Each structure stands twice: as C-alpha cells, then as structure tokens.
Amino acid sequence: KQWYQRRVRVMWNKNKKILITTLMIGGSFVVSWSPHIVFTIWRAFDASLSSSSLNRLPQYCHMISLCVNPIIYTIVNRNFKKFMKEHARKVSEATTSFSTSTSTSAHKADNMN
C-alpha cells in the first residue's frame, strides 16, 4: 500500500508539472497573439488603421512569443534549476575566497610599508 501511495504522489507531481507548463505556454501564446488578432480584425473594418504606427505592436508581441517559450521551458526544467543553484554556489564561494584573499594581501602590503 505504501509503494502505491508513493507512486500516486510521483505521478501527481509529474502531471502537475505538465499542467503548469502547458498553462504557462498557453497563457503566453494568448497574451502574445491577442494583439495581432485584435488589430487584424480591427483593420478589416477600419482601413485608416493600416497606416497607423500601432501596426508594429502586434508584430513585436508575436515575435516575443518566440522568445518566451524557451524561457518557460528552461524555468520549469528541474535540471536547469539544479545547475543554476550549483553554479550560483560556486560563484558565491569564489567571490568570498577572492574578497578574503584580496583583503589579506592588502593587509600584508600595509604591514610592509
């Protein structure tokens, strides 16, 4: 019974992750492409909008969607999170050891003068 509960928990976590990723991708799609759809429909009824400088806004919005998807997949990826935590720890340790060695060498230089 215990192994079954553990398996159900693991499956739920995987399904939750898939659901969150799907909602994030779907939400970014709707947000990115809505201005394009609205402007296209609006232009069909109002020809004066074709020469407007607002025409670029929908183009930029749907171009941004191309950049957002890889970012979302990267954020959701557990391996990427693990890599970033390890890298941040290494950078923090290197910075700490650098500042310690710099202050120690500066202290030695002051004592020599």
Stockholm file with secondary structure:
# STOCKHOLM 1.0

chainA/1-113         KQWYQRRVRVMWNKNKKILITTLMIGGSFVVSWSPHIVFTIWRAFDASLSSSSLNRLPQYCHMISLCVNPIIYTIVNRNFKKFMKEHARKVSEATTSFSTSTSTSAHKADNMN
#=GR chainA/1-113 SS CHHHHHHHHHHHHHHHHHHHHHHHHHHHHHHHHHHHHHHHHHHHHCGGGGGSGGGHHHHHHHHHHHHHHHHHHHHHCHHHHHHHHHHHHHHHHHHHHHHHHHHHHHHHHHHHC
#=GC SS_cons         CHHHHHHHHHHHHHHHHHHHHHHHHHHHHHHHHHHHHHHHHHHHHCGGGGGSGGGHHHHHHHHHHHHHHHHHHHHHCHHHHHHHHHHHHHHHHHHHHHHHHHHHHHHHHHHHC
//
